[in-house]
Amino acid sequence: MANTQGPQGNHDPAGSTQMFRAFVDEGAPRAAAPAPAPAGPRIGLIVGVVAVLVIVAAVAWLALK
């Protein structure tokens, strides 16, 4: 195992700083397929719209009762 030192002179026994620099210098990682778009905000929007419709329907039902 090589004894490497980081930029501040700290001991880096795993050499992770050198591996990270090699990864960054290599460029962007190549992905086999594009990552899917996150569905979180879309699901939250749908739940919000359904909640608003339920509240409006409940208020209308109470007003007409």
C-alpha positions in Angstrom: 0.0 0.0 0.0 1.4 3.4 -0.9 1.5 6.1 1.6 0.1 9.2 -0.1 -0.6 12.6 1.2 -3.5 14.9 0.5 -3.1 18.6 -0.5 -2.7 19.7 3.1 -0.2 17.0 4.0 -2.8 14.8 5.7 -2.1 11.1 5.5 -4.4 9.3 3.0 -3.8 5.6 3.5 -6.4 4.5 0.9 -5.1 6.9 -1.8 -8.7 8.1 -2.3 -7.6 11.6 -3.1 -5.6 10.3 -6.1 -8.4 8.1 -7.2 -10.9 11.0 -7.0 -8.6 13.3 -9.0 -8.1 10.6 -11.6 -11.9 10.2 -11.9 -12.4 14.0 -12.2 -9.6 14.4 -14.7 -11.0 11.5 -16.8 -14.2 13.6 -17.5 -17.9 12.8 -17.1 -18.8 9.2 -16.5 -20.3 7.4 -19.5 -23.8 6.1 -18.8 -25.3 3.2 -20.8 -28.7 4.8 -20.7 -30.0 8.3 -19.6 -31.3 8.4 -16.1 -35.1 8.5 -15.7 -36.7 11.8 -14.7 -37.6 12.1 -11.0 -41.3 11.4 -10.4 -41.4 13.1 -7.0 -42.6 16.6 -7.9 -45.2 15.2 -10.4 -46.7 12.8 -7.9 -46.9 15.7 -5.3 -48.7 17.9 -7.8 -51.2 15.2 -8.6 -51.9 14.5 -4.9 -52.3 18.3 -4.3 -54.8 18.7 -7.1 -56.8 15.7 -5.9 -56.8 17.1 -2.3 -58.0 20.5 -3.6 -60.8 18.9 -5.6 -61.9 16.8 -2.5 -62.0 20.0 -0.4 -63.9 22.0 -2.9 -66.4 19.1 -3.4 -66.9 18.9 0.4 -67.4 22.6 0.8 -69.9 22.6 -2.1 -71.8 19.7 -0.6 -72.0 21.4 2.8 -73.1 24.6 1.2 -75.9 22.9 -0.8 -77.1 20.7 2.0 
